[in-house]
Amino acid sequence: MSLYPYLKAIQSGKHINASRFEVLLKANKHNMSDLGTVSFISPGRYLVSVTDDALLSLMIEKYGPSHSRIHATKQGDSHKHRTHTSYLVAKLGSAATAITCIACAPNNEDSVISNFPKSMPVVLIENSDCFTFSEDFMVAMELEEIASDALVILSAGNAITHKQSLRFLSHFDRVFYCPDYDLAGIEIFETLEKALSDKISFVVPSNLMSYAHYCFTPKSSTHFVKALNKAKKWQLMLVAATMEKGLGFMEQEIFLGERYE
């Protein structure tokens, strides 16, 4: 939880949960007494009377949402604000040896997109090894029919959800997403689906269940239950069944077989 919503509530004269706010303050090396005094209103509700308006303003600026990359850097974390341009590592066809870098930026979108026909299928591959050996991997994913004609992109986790990457992908008629079969993979798919709607397909090979014994134990049971529920919500029944059988998640590298070993 961020300090920002509490700080804005205090600025507006609204009640807050002071105990939670104080924990966050201490975690960020601040003290309640530096900001003001607390008055009890009712259980769980407290009013903070600010005695240092300048400090409150500085904290709101520091912990608020960044409005530029420079602002985020001044806040101490440049990654809080995404860059204006995304770069996609790609190749034309799964057997290609030449790698290209596609720069997706607000001011060059039309010129970049014009290099690729809308009808060209796009395959997003999560892992770098699977991208390197994409010819074998796409056979395992049962995508061999489009392998030679596809624009194959290394999706690299959440990197593919960059605003400019999504703008680029929205140009195409068909996008095939090949993820790890875990919570992160499904959540990234949700972001892609929100931007691309029915253009995006979550790729699931028909023999996925036979790999269930390669599943690994998730970080927590909460992650597992959440992933299972999301898989069922999106009608990814084979994914859900495989998770249940293997009691865990599966990384896509396993489909490289001997190469992976």
Secondary structure, 3 states (H helix, E strand, C coil): CCCHHHHHHHHCCCCECHHHHHHHHHHCCCCHHHHEEEEEEECCEEEEEECCHHHHHHHHHHHCCCCCHHHHHHCCCHHHCCCCCEEEEEEECCCCCCCEEEEECCCCHHHHHCCCCCCCCEEEECCHHHHHCHHHHHHHCCCCCCCCCCEEEECCHHHHHCHHHHHHHCCCCCEEEECCECHHHHHHHHHHHHHHHHHEEECCCCCHHHHHHHCECCCCHHHHHHHHHHHHHCCCHHHHHHHHHHCCEECHHHHHHHHCC
